[in-house]
Amino acid sequence: MTFAHQVKNEVTHNKALINHNSIPLLYGMLLFGRRFDEESIMISTEHKSVARLCGRLIFQQIPMAASVTTREYKGTFDKSTYVVTVDDANDRKAVLDYFRTAKIFTKAQSFHAFIAGAMLSAGNLSDPSKDYHFEIICPKQEMADQMISLMEQMEVKAHCMIRRDLPVVYVKDSQSIEDLLTIFGAHKAVMDMMNVKITKEMRNQANRITNCETSNIMKSAGAAAVQLKDIHYLQESGRLETLPVVLKETAQLRLENPEATLRELAEISGVSRSGINHRLKKISELADQFRAEELQ
C-alpha cells in the first residue's frame, strides 16, 4: 500500500469528518473530479473506498433518482480504476442545484473537509521516506488560486505549477503536510511520517558526526605527515640532536607514534594537548628555518 493510499483509506473511514462535514467533503470530491457540469458529473480514482464514499454521500445528501453508477475498469498490470458518474441529466441538474443553494461553508471545519474532499479526488502524496510532497490537481487556475488562499489561511504554504496544461497546487514543507493530514483525520499517517522524519534526522546527524570525525582524522593525518617530514629532515641533516631536550623527546614521540592524534600523544607523554601541539609546531618552524638557511 502506497502512502497516498494509506492516507485516503484513513480519510474515507474518518467517521467524525464524514458525519459532521459530509456536504463540504462531497463538494470537494465532485468539484475536483473529472467533470462537474450539466453534461457530466464524474470522478475517477484508483481507490475503491473513495469511489464508494462518493456514491454513498451523493445518495445521502441529494434527493434524486437512483442514477449514480460506480464502475470498475481493469488497466495495465490488472490495476483497477473506479469511475463514479451521475448518469441522468435531471439528476445532474439536481446535484448542481443542490450545491448552488446549500450552505456549504458554515465553520472552519467545513473548509478542512472541502480540502480533504479535493485531496480524495485529485490529490497525491509522495512516500515521506523518499520525498515530502503533497499535491492537488485543479481543473482551473481560478480553483488553484482559491485552494492556495484556503491553505494560507491555515498557515500552510502552498505553491502552484502547471503540469500537462493543468494547475497543480503543491506543498513541500513536511510540517505543513503533517498539519494537513491532521485536519483530514489521517492520524496514523501523521505518526508514520513523524517516525520517518525522526529516522531521517538521526541518520543525517550520524552522517554529520561521521563526516566531522573523518574530516578531523584527515586533518590530523595531514598534520602528522608534515611533522614526520620535518622530523626526518632534522634527523638526516643532523640538526635533531641540537634541539632542546623537550623538543627531541617530542620528536621521538611522534616518530614512535606516527598515526596518533594530539590527544593520544598527550596521554602517552603526560603533557597537555596544547603543550604537545606547541612543541610540534616549534619543531616544524625550526625545520623551515634551517631549510631557508640552506637556500641562502
NUTILO-815124 format. One record per residue (C-alpha): residue in one letter; x, y, z. Coordinates in nm, 4 decimals, decimal comma, padded with zeros to 6 digits. Layout:
<residu:A | X:X | Y:Y | Z:Z>;
...
***
This chain:
<residu:M | X:00,0000 | Y:00,0000 | Z:00,0000>;
<residu:T | X:00,1385 | Y:00,3382 | Z:-00,1005>;
<residu:F | X:00,1478 | Y:00,6279 | Z:00,1449>;
<residu:A | X:-00,1187 | Y:00,8110 | Z:-00,0607>;
<residu:H | X:-00,3420 | Y:00,5020 | Z:-00,0475>;
<residu:Q | X:-00,2934 | Y:00,4808 | Z:00,3298>;
<residu:V | X:-00,3921 | Y:00,8461 | Z:00,3753>;
<residu:K | X:-00,7015 | Y:00,8199 | Z:00,1554>;
<residu:N | X:-00,8074 | Y:00,4991 | Z:00,3249>;
<residu:E | X:-00,7852 | Y:00,6703 | Z:00,6653>;
<residu:V | X:-00,9799 | Y:00,9752 | Z:00,5490>;
<residu:T | X:-01,2603 | Y:00,7699 | Z:00,3930>;
<residu:H | X:-01,3031 | Y:00,5898 | Z:00,7267>;
<residu:N | X:-01,2938 | Y:00,9057 | Z:00,9403>;
<residu:K | X:-01,6469 | Y:00,8971 | Z:01,0839>;
<residu:A | X:-01,6192 | Y:01,2358 | Z:01,2551>;
<residu:L | X:-01,5250 | Y:01,4069 | Z:00,9284>;
<residu:I | X:-01,7916 | Y:01,2272 | Z:00,7261>;
<residu:N | X:-02,0769 | Y:01,2586 | Z:00,9768>;
<residu:H | X:-02,0255 | Y:01,6246 | Z:01,0659>;
<residu:N | X:-01,8906 | Y:01,7701 | Z:00,7391>;
<residu:S | X:-02,0327 | Y:01,5500 | Z:00,4649>;
<residu:I | X:-02,1563 | Y:01,8374 | Z:00,2437>;
<residu:P | X:-01,8218 | Y:02,0239 | Z:00,2018>;
<residu:L | X:-01,6411 | Y:01,6889 | Z:00,1809>;
<residu:L | X:-01,8631 | Y:01,5744 | Z:-00,1072>;
<residu:Y | X:-01,8429 | Y:01,9156 | Z:-00,2731>;
<residu:G | X:-01,4636 | Y:01,8977 | Z:-00,2725>;
<residu:M | X:-01,4719 | Y:01,5463 | Z:-00,4194>;
<residu:L | X:-01,7102 | Y:01,6414 | Z:-00,7028>;
<residu:L | X:-01,5675 | Y:01,9858 | Z:-00,7804>;
<residu:F | X:-01,2146 | Y:01,8426 | Z:-00,8193>;
<residu:G | X:-01,3331 | Y:01,5320 | Z:-01,0048>;
<residu:R | X:-01,3047 | Y:01,4692 | Z:-01,3764>;
<residu:R | X:-01,6213 | Y:01,6630 | Z:-01,4653>;
<residu:F | X:-01,8752 | Y:01,8670 | Z:-01,2710>;
<residu:D | X:-02,1269 | Y:02,0269 | Z:-01,5072>;
<residu:E | X:-02,4648 | Y:01,9616 | Z:-01,6673>;
<residu:E | X:-02,3163 | Y:01,7339 | Z:-01,9318>;
<residu:S | X:-02,1214 | Y:01,5107 | Z:-01,6940>;
<residu:I | X:-02,0571 | Y:01,4591 | Z:-01,3244>;
<residu:M | X:-01,7713 | Y:01,2153 | Z:-01,2804>;
<residu:I | X:-01,4844 | Y:01,1276 | Z:-01,0526>;
<residu:S | X:-01,2156 | Y:00,8739 | Z:-01,1408>;
<residu:T | X:-00,9982 | Y:00,7165 | Z:-00,8751>;
<residu:E | X:-00,7714 | Y:00,4209 | Z:-00,8103>;
<residu:H | X:-00,9114 | Y:00,3931 | Z:-00,4585>;
<residu:K | X:-01,2218 | Y:00,1805 | Z:-00,4130>;
<residu:S | X:-01,3021 | Y:00,3339 | Z:-00,0744>;
<residu:V | X:-01,3055 | Y:00,6840 | Z:-00,2308>;
<residu:A | X:-01,5489 | Y:00,5746 | Z:-00,5040>;
<residu:R | X:-01,7770 | Y:00,4045 | Z:-00,2517>;
<residu:L | X:-01,7806 | Y:00,7080 | Z:-00,0230>;
<residu:C | X:-01,8573 | Y:00,9456 | Z:-00,3092>;
<residu:G | X:-02,1501 | Y:00,7370 | Z:-00,4348>;
<residu:R | X:-02,2883 | Y:00,6935 | Z:-00,0837>;
<residu:L | X:-02,2692 | Y:01,0636 | Z:00,0026>;
<residu:I | X:-02,4476 | Y:01,1649 | Z:-00,3189>;
<residu:F | X:-02,7407 | Y:00,9360 | Z:-00,2322>;
<residu:Q | X:-02,7486 | Y:01,0503 | Z:00,1287>;
<residu:Q | X:-02,7333 | Y:01,4242 | Z:00,0657>;
<residu:I | X:-02,9204 | Y:01,4881 | Z:-00,2582>;
<residu:P | X:-03,2834 | Y:01,3936 | Z:-00,3420>;
<residu:M | X:-03,2645 | Y:01,2348 | Z:-00,6861>;
<residu:A | X:-03,3384 | Y:00,9257 | Z:-00,8883>;
<residu:A | X:-03,1084 | Y:00,6292 | Z:-00,8476>;
<residu:S | X:-02,8761 | Y:00,7071 | Z:-01,1376>;
<residu:V | X:-02,5398 | Y:00,7116 | Z:-00,9606>;
<residu:T | X:-02,3179 | Y:00,4390 | Z:-01,1028>;
<residu:T | X:-01,9819 | Y:00,3093 | Z:-00,9884>;
<residu:R | X:-01,7848 | Y:00,1142 | Z:-01,2474>;
<residu:E | X:-01,4547 | Y:-00,0689 | Z:-01,2195>;
<residu:Y | X:-01,2118 | Y:-00,0771 | Z:-01,5100>;
<residu:K | X:-00,9037 | Y:-00,3002 | Z:-01,5305>;
<residu:G | X:-00,5945 | Y:-00,1337 | Z:-01,6679>;
<residu:T | X:-00,2343 | Y:-00,2379 | Z:-01,7202>;
<residu:F | X:-00,0897 | Y:-00,4846 | Z:-01,4687>;
<residu:D | X:-00,4507 | Y:-00,5634 | Z:-01,3678>;
<residu:K | X:-00,4739 | Y:-00,2270 | Z:-01,1892>;
<residu:S | X:-00,8292 | Y:-00,1117 | Z:-01,1177>;
<residu:T | X:-00,9764 | Y:00,2332 | Z:-01,1772>;
<residu:Y | X:-01,3140 | Y:00,3215 | Z:-01,0257>;
<residu:V | X:-01,5393 | Y:00,5731 | Z:-01,2002>;
<residu:V | X:-01,8405 | Y:00,7282 | Z:-01,0283>;
<residu:T | X:-02,0950 | Y:00,9039 | Z:-01,2553>;
<residu:V | X:-02,4365 | Y:01,0654 | Z:-01,2291>;
<residu:D | X:-02,5999 | Y:00,9280 | Z:-01,5429>;
<residu:D | X:-02,9363 | Y:01,1066 | Z:-01,5703>;
<residu:A | X:-02,9467 | Y:01,4692 | Z:-01,6892>;
<residu:N | X:-03,2179 | Y:01,5628 | Z:-01,4391>;
<residu:D | X:-03,0146 | Y:01,4102 | Z:-01,1569>;
<residu:R | X:-02,7080 | Y:01,6045 | Z:-01,2649>;
<residu:K | X:-02,9178 | Y:01,9210 | Z:-01,2562>;
<residu:A | X:-03,0415 | Y:01,8255 | Z:-00,9083>;
<residu:V | X:-02,6821 | Y:01,7826 | Z:-00,7870>;
<residu:L | X:-02,5685 | Y:02,1153 | Z:-00,9333>;
<residu:D | X:-02,8745 | Y:02,2984 | Z:-00,7976>;
<residu:Y | X:-02,8202 | Y:02,1459 | Z:-00,4553>;
<residu:F | X:-02,4671 | Y:02,2848 | Z:-00,4260>;
<residu:R | X:-02,5729 | Y:02,6235 | Z:-00,5652>;
<residu:T | X:-02,8155 | Y:02,6705 | Z:-00,2766>;
<residu:A | X:-02,6649 | Y:02,4603 | Z:00,0051>;
<residu:K | X:-02,4871 | Y:02,6245 | Z:00,2974>;
<residu:I | X:-02,1535 | Y:02,4530 | Z:00,2425>;
<residu:F | X:-01,9057 | Y:02,6555 | Z:00,4469>;
<residu:T | X:-02,0522 | Y:02,7197 | Z:00,7917>;
<residu:K | X:-01,7396 | Y:02,6736 | Z:01,0078>;
<residu:A | X:-01,3640 | Y:02,6308 | Z:00,9883>;
<residu:Q | X:-01,4007 | Y:02,2528 | Z:00,9742>;
<residu:S | X:-01,6086 | Y:02,2936 | Z:00,6570>;
<residu:F | X:-01,3034 | Y:02,4267 | Z:00,4723>;
<residu:H | X:-01,0922 | Y:02,1453 | Z:00,6136>;
<residu:A | X:-01,3431 | Y:01,8883 | Z:00,4852>;
<residu:F | X:-01,3572 | Y:02,0602 | Z:00,1451>;
<residu:I | X:-00,9789 | Y:02,0333 | Z:00,1041>;
<residu:A | X:-00,9955 | Y:01,6711 | Z:00,2233>;
<residu:G | X:-01,2556 | Y:01,6004 | Z:-00,0463>;
<residu:A | X:-01,0377 | Y:01,7638 | Z:-00,3128>;
<residu:M | X:-00,7454 | Y:01,5524 | Z:-00,1933>;
<residu:L | X:-00,9524 | Y:01,2330 | Z:-00,2192>;
<residu:S | X:-01,0476 | Y:01,3070 | Z:-00,5799>;
<residu:A | X:-00,7403 | Y:01,4771 | Z:-00,7209>;
<residu:G | X:-00,4652 | Y:01,4560 | Z:-00,4607>;
<residu:N | X:-00,1458 | Y:01,2617 | Z:-00,4256>;
<residu:L | X:00,1312 | Y:01,2271 | Z:-00,1683>;
<residu:S | X:00,4859 | Y:01,1017 | Z:-00,2008>;
<residu:D | X:00,6336 | Y:00,8408 | Z:00,0280>;
<residu:P | X:00,7887 | Y:01,0560 | Z:00,3059>;
<residu:S | X:01,0915 | Y:00,8263 | Z:00,3217>;
<residu:K | X:01,1771 | Y:00,9477 | Z:-00,0294>;
<residu:D | X:01,0366 | Y:01,3000 | Z:-00,0530>;
<residu:Y | X:00,7965 | Y:01,5422 | Z:00,1134>;
<residu:H | X:00,5327 | Y:01,6273 | Z:-00,1455>;
<residu:F | X:00,1558 | Y:01,6817 | Z:-00,1303>;
<residu:E | X:-00,0414 | Y:01,7929 | Z:-00,4337>;
<residu:I | X:-00,3925 | Y:01,8522 | Z:-00,5669>;
<residu:I | X:-00,4549 | Y:01,8737 | Z:-00,9418>;
<residu:C | X:-00,7038 | Y:02,1532 | Z:-01,0121>;
<residu:P | X:-00,9404 | Y:02,1755 | Z:-01,3118>;
<residu:K | X:-00,8905 | Y:02,5530 | Z:-01,3461>;
<residu:Q | X:-00,6375 | Y:02,8172 | Z:-01,2441>;
<residu:E | X:-00,9061 | Y:03,0050 | Z:-01,0532>;
<residu:M | X:-00,9685 | Y:02,6977 | Z:-00,8367>;
<residu:A | X:-00,5940 | Y:02,6584 | Z:-00,7807>;
<residu:D | X:-00,5729 | Y:03,0197 | Z:-00,6607>;
<residu:Q | X:-00,8656 | Y:02,9648 | Z:-00,4258>;
<residu:M | X:-00,7101 | Y:02,6444 | Z:-00,2899>;
<residu:I | X:-00,3813 | Y:02,8245 | Z:-00,2205>;
<residu:S | X:-00,5740 | Y:03,1024 | Z:-00,0440>;
<residu:L | X:-00,7570 | Y:02,8477 | Z:00,1744>;
<residu:M | X:-00,4316 | Y:02,6780 | Z:00,2684>;
<residu:E | X:-00,2658 | Y:03,0093 | Z:00,3507>;
<residu:Q | X:-00,5487 | Y:03,0839 | Z:00,5944>;
<residu:M | X:-00,4496 | Y:02,7575 | Z:00,7656>;
<residu:E | X:-00,0830 | Y:02,8769 | Z:00,7663>;
<residu:V | X:00,0074 | Y:02,6146 | Z:00,5077>;
<residu:K | X:00,2467 | Y:02,7492 | Z:00,2426>;
<residu:A | X:00,1346 | Y:02,6152 | Z:-00,0924>;
<residu:H | X:00,2639 | Y:02,6771 | Z:-00,4445>;
<residu:C | X:00,1324 | Y:02,6238 | Z:-00,7950>;
<residu:M | X:00,2853 | Y:02,4747 | Z:-01,1077>;
<residu:I | X:00,1480 | Y:02,3720 | Z:-01,4466>;
<residu:R | X:00,1637 | Y:02,0063 | Z:-01,5450>;
<residu:R | X:00,0065 | Y:01,8839 | Z:-01,8697>;
<residu:D | X:-00,1800 | Y:02,2139 | Z:-01,9038>;
<residu:L | X:-00,3425 | Y:02,1771 | Z:-01,5606>;
<residu:P | X:-00,2584 | Y:02,3798 | Z:-01,2475>;
<residu:V | X:-00,1218 | Y:02,1713 | Z:-00,9617>;
<residu:V | X:-00,1244 | Y:02,3076 | Z:-00,6070>;
<residu:Y | X:00,1574 | Y:02,1519 | Z:-00,4073>;
<residu:V | X:00,3144 | Y:02,1621 | Z:-00,0605>;
<residu:K | X:00,6758 | Y:02,0607 | Z:00,0075>;
<residu:D | X:00,7174 | Y:02,1560 | Z:00,3734>;
<residu:S | X:00,6938 | Y:01,8452 | Z:00,5918>;
<residu:Q | X:00,5344 | Y:02,0281 | Z:00,8853>;
<residu:S | X:00,2638 | Y:02,1746 | Z:00,6599>;
<residu:I | X:00,1895 | Y:01,8304 | Z:00,5165>;
<residu:E | X:00,1598 | Y:01,6923 | Z:00,8694>;
<residu:D | X:-00,0820 | Y:01,9740 | Z:00,9546>;
<residu:L | X:-00,2977 | Y:01,8927 | Z:00,6515>;
<residu:L | X:-00,3056 | Y:01,5218 | Z:00,7324>;
<residu:T | X:-00,4012 | Y:01,6042 | Z:01,0906>;
<residu:I | X:-00,7039 | Y:01,8112 | Z:00,9881>;
<residu:F | X:-00,8024 | Y:01,5320 | Z:00,7452>;
<residu:G | X:-00,8009 | Y:01,2901 | Z:01,0386>;
<residu:A | X:-00,5216 | Y:01,0713 | Z:00,8955>;
<residu:H | X:-00,3566 | Y:01,0351 | Z:01,2352>;
<residu:K | X:-00,1753 | Y:00,7067 | Z:01,1681>;
<residu:A | X:-00,0234 | Y:00,8549 | Z:00,8529>;
<residu:V | X:00,0915 | Y:01,1566 | Z:01,0564>;
<residu:M | X:00,2614 | Y:00,9297 | Z:01,3103>;
<residu:D | X:00,4258 | Y:00,7279 | Z:01,0326>;
<residu:M | X:00,5513 | Y:01,0491 | Z:00,8731>;
<residu:M | X:00,6893 | Y:01,1775 | Z:01,2035>;
<residu:N | X:00,8697 | Y:00,8455 | Z:01,2595>;
<residu:V | X:01,0245 | Y:00,8730 | Z:00,9133>;
<residu:K | X:01,1372 | Y:01,2296 | Z:00,9928>;
<residu:I | X:01,2954 | Y:01,1175 | Z:01,3195>;
<residu:T | X:01,4763 | Y:00,8336 | Z:01,1423>;
<residu:K | X:01,5982 | Y:01,0723 | Z:00,8710>;
<residu:E | X:01,7198 | Y:01,3264 | Z:01,1267>;
<residu:M | X:01,9023 | Y:01,0581 | Z:01,3253>;
<residu:R | X:02,0643 | Y:00,9264 | Z:01,0068>;
<residu:N | X:02,1630 | Y:01,2766 | Z:00,8980>;
<residu:Q | X:02,3047 | Y:01,3502 | Z:01,2423>;
<residu:A | X:02,5042 | Y:01,0270 | Z:01,2334>;
<residu:N | X:02,6335 | Y:01,1180 | Z:00,8871>;
<residu:R | X:02,7318 | Y:01,4662 | Z:01,0061>;
<residu:I | X:02,9195 | Y:01,3178 | Z:01,3023>;
<residu:T | X:03,0906 | Y:01,0632 | Z:01,0777>;
<residu:N | X:03,1839 | Y:01,3312 | Z:00,8241>;
<residu:C | X:03,3161 | Y:01,5547 | Z:01,1022>;
<residu:E | X:03,5186 | Y:01,2709 | Z:01,2506>;
<residu:T | X:03,6503 | Y:01,1771 | Z:00,9052>;
<residu:S | X:03,7461 | Y:01,5395 | Z:00,8419>;
<residu:N | X:03,9241 | Y:01,5604 | Z:01,1765>;
<residu:I | X:04,1068 | Y:01,2343 | Z:01,1103>;
<residu:M | X:04,2201 | Y:01,3604 | Z:00,7694>;
<residu:K | X:04,3367 | Y:01,6891 | Z:00,9198>;
<residu:S | X:04,5244 | Y:01,5042 | Z:01,1945>;
<residu:A | X:04,6798 | Y:01,2659 | Z:00,9424>;
<residu:G | X:04,7847 | Y:01,5571 | Z:00,7207>;
<residu:A | X:04,9395 | Y:01,7438 | Z:01,0123>;
<residu:A | X:05,1187 | Y:01,4291 | Z:01,1327>;
<residu:A | X:05,2603 | Y:01,3702 | Z:00,7846>;
<residu:V | X:05,4070 | Y:01,7234 | Z:00,7777>;
<residu:Q | X:05,5505 | Y:01,6789 | Z:01,1291>;
<residu:L | X:05,7138 | Y:01,3472 | Z:01,0361>;
<residu:K | X:05,8593 | Y:01,5008 | Z:00,7202>;
<residu:D | X:06,0125 | Y:01,7845 | Z:00,9249>;
<residu:I | X:06,1494 | Y:01,5471 | Z:01,1891>;
<residu:H | X:06,3069 | Y:01,3212 | Z:00,9239>;
<residu:Y | X:06,4648 | Y:01,6263 | Z:00,7655>;
<residu:L | X:06,6142 | Y:01,7282 | Z:01,1009>;
<residu:Q | X:06,7392 | Y:01,3726 | Z:01,1555>;
<residu:E | X:06,9025 | Y:01,3464 | Z:00,8153>;
<residu:S | X:07,0614 | Y:01,6895 | Z:00,8426>;
<residu:G | X:07,1975 | Y:01,6097 | Z:01,1912>;
<residu:R | X:07,0133 | Y:01,9012 | Z:01,3459>;
<residu:L | X:06,7714 | Y:01,6984 | Z:01,5550>;
<residu:E | X:07,0387 | Y:01,6376 | Z:01,8187>;
<residu:T | X:07,0933 | Y:02,0121 | Z:01,8513>;
<residu:L | X:06,7370 | Y:02,0781 | Z:01,9612>;
<residu:P | X:06,6338 | Y:02,1282 | Z:02,3250>;
<residu:V | X:06,5627 | Y:01,8065 | Z:02,5156>;
<residu:V | X:06,1852 | Y:01,8623 | Z:02,5297>;
<residu:L | X:06,1720 | Y:01,9039 | Z:02,1515>;
<residu:K | X:06,3890 | Y:01,5951 | Z:02,0904>;
<residu:E | X:06,1636 | Y:01,3924 | Z:02,3203>;
<residu:T | X:05,8537 | Y:01,5190 | Z:02,1381>;
<residu:A | X:06,0096 | Y:01,4390 | Z:01,8006>;
<residu:Q | X:06,0893 | Y:01,0860 | Z:01,9168>;
<residu:L | X:05,7338 | Y:01,0510 | Z:02,0491>;
<residu:R | X:05,5945 | Y:01,1423 | Z:01,7070>;
<residu:L | X:05,8314 | Y:00,9021 | Z:01,5295>;
<residu:E | X:05,7205 | Y:00,6184 | Z:01,7569>;
<residu:N | X:05,3506 | Y:00,7060 | Z:01,7142>;
<residu:P | X:05,3133 | Y:00,8291 | Z:01,3552>;
<residu:E | X:04,9326 | Y:00,7865 | Z:01,3411>;
<residu:A | X:04,8478 | Y:00,9128 | Z:01,6910>;
<residu:T | X:04,6355 | Y:01,2220 | Z:01,7410>;
<residu:L | X:04,7491 | Y:01,5129 | Z:01,9562>;
<residu:R | X:04,5191 | Y:01,3913 | Z:02,2333>;
<residu:E | X:04,6733 | Y:01,0440 | Z:02,2169>;
<residu:L | X:05,0280 | Y:01,1863 | Z:02,2204>;
<residu:A | X:04,9333 | Y:01,3960 | Z:02,5226>;
<residu:E | X:04,8025 | Y:01,0895 | Z:02,7066>;
<residu:I | X:05,1209 | Y:00,8936 | Z:02,6305>;
<residu:S | X:05,3593 | Y:01,1713 | Z:02,7327>;
<residu:G | X:05,1651 | Y:01,3178 | Z:03,0220>;
<residu:V | X:05,1938 | Y:01,6623 | Z:02,8619>;
<residu:S | X:04,8841 | Y:01,8658 | Z:02,7799>;
<residu:R | X:04,7419 | Y:01,8563 | Z:02,4289>;
<residu:S | X:04,8212 | Y:02,2243 | Z:02,3776>;
<residu:G | X:05,1744 | Y:02,1618 | Z:02,5057>;
<residu:I | X:05,2331 | Y:01,8817 | Z:02,2551>;
<residu:N | X:05,0863 | Y:02,0916 | Z:01,9774>;
<residu:H | X:05,3117 | Y:02,3859 | Z:02,0642>;
<residu:R | X:05,6261 | Y:02,1675 | Z:02,0664>;
<residu:L | X:05,5443 | Y:02,0061 | Z:01,7307>;
<residu:K | X:05,4805 | Y:02,3478 | Z:01,5778>;
<residu:K | X:05,8166 | Y:02,4670 | Z:01,7129>;
<residu:I | X:05,9906 | Y:02,1672 | Z:01,5553>;
<residu:S | X:05,8309 | Y:02,2477 | Z:01,2171>;
<residu:E | X:05,9252 | Y:02,6158 | Z:01,2481>;
<residu:L | X:06,2884 | Y:02,5209 | Z:01,3146>;
<residu:A | X:06,2876 | Y:02,2797 | Z:01,0203>;
<residu:D | X:06,1574 | Y:02,5574 | Z:00,7926>;
<residu:Q | X:06,4189 | Y:02,7954 | Z:00,9308>;
<residu:F | X:06,7020 | Y:02,5516 | Z:00,8622>;
<residu:R | X:06,5735 | Y:02,4866 | Z:00,5080>;
<residu:A | X:06,5673 | Y:02,8605 | Z:00,4397>;
<residu:E | X:06,9243 | Y:02,8945 | Z:00,5652>;
<residu:E | X:07,0395 | Y:02,6232 | Z:00,3250>;
<residu:L | X:06,8949 | Y:02,8155 | Z:00,0326>;
<residu:Q | X:07,0892 | Y:03,1315 | Z:00,1144>;
***
